Amino acid sequence: MELLQNKLRPTLLKDVLGQEHLIGKGKVLTNLVKNKQLFNIIFYGNSGCGKTTIALALVNELNMRYRMLNATINSKKDFEVVIEEAKLYGNMILIVDEIHRMNKDKQDILLSYIESGLVTLIGLTNSNPYHSINQAIRSRCQIIELKSLNEKDIESGIKRVKDVLPDIEMDSKVIKYIAKLSNGDIRYAYNLIEFAYYGYDKKVTIDNIKLYNNTPSFFTDKNEDGHYDMLSAFQKSIRGSDVDASLHYLGRLIVSGDYDSIYRRMIVIAYEDIGLANPGIGPKVVAAIEASERVGYPELVKPLSVVVIEMALSPKSNSADQAINEAIKDINEGNVGRIPNHIKTTSPDYKYPHNYPNYWVKQQYLPDKLKNRKYYYPRKNKYETEMTNFNNKIKEEK
């Protein structure tokens, strides 16, 4: 059975949902078709935004010969077959889905043919190509970002369903509900509708959909940028002391069921962004995670929300994170030096601080090459100020 999403896939650029920055009078993709030209392109964007549809519409409107492969599923041999076809016909458009997963063997096969123009590459990816695609491929392609579809775009796409399922029962409230639930992914919307159509005797209602799916599409697949964008938004909201945004993104991550990523990121935030401004937050975060693991969903929202609120409201300091990064930078750059003799193992010249007033005695610890190097710069918060003042006071008393 042909899937609904394929039955409704546009074959012309003008019928593609959204992407007004690329499609329309005077826009780049429309102009490529008008000028009968196509170049190596990588389309990237979230699931269901139209990457495959646009690639197929381009080759269809330009009446070009093409093959479509998947970097994960198709073998090296499959890529070699496409190249042989290109040699036979003089050129070939190769559409590669999940191009960020293309291994070195496949890349090596393609590079020279892309360079010569025998093969024109259209890559499709959910991942940011600047981070995930080999520079050799990337430098030979124009990189074009596709925007997520908004709710009006999704509603327009849903209304097209009647063209292929004329007997479907679906009112405007259901269309709006599905559009909101789909969060920019038209494929997700079509799949919901198709399941309801055949599962509930052509009646697509909100109640029917809630019986089998009431979870929005949040793009939290671990292999997609959306997953990391969500975690990034979560951390930046806490770092920015926006308690409401912090709870919003925590809620989205909880609904997605990705608890391990929440736990790891919370621990990182506790030590990277809050740090010495509230050093007690680290153990609290760990305790909240342990409590969450014990009670499970849905009760885990309680300990997580409590500690995330405290994290967002807490004073912030990245002094420790900055300090260790600077120390590691020196080490990586070879800026080290020899350990002073008096603090080497069993040295008789070492002064034991506990034998001195205030448990401090002046002596050099850093190598000579770095003896005046300063890594730690305290931030203005109660805990670091108190520690720094105490430290300075015992040294001044000497």
Disulfide bonds with the S-S distance in Angstrom:
none
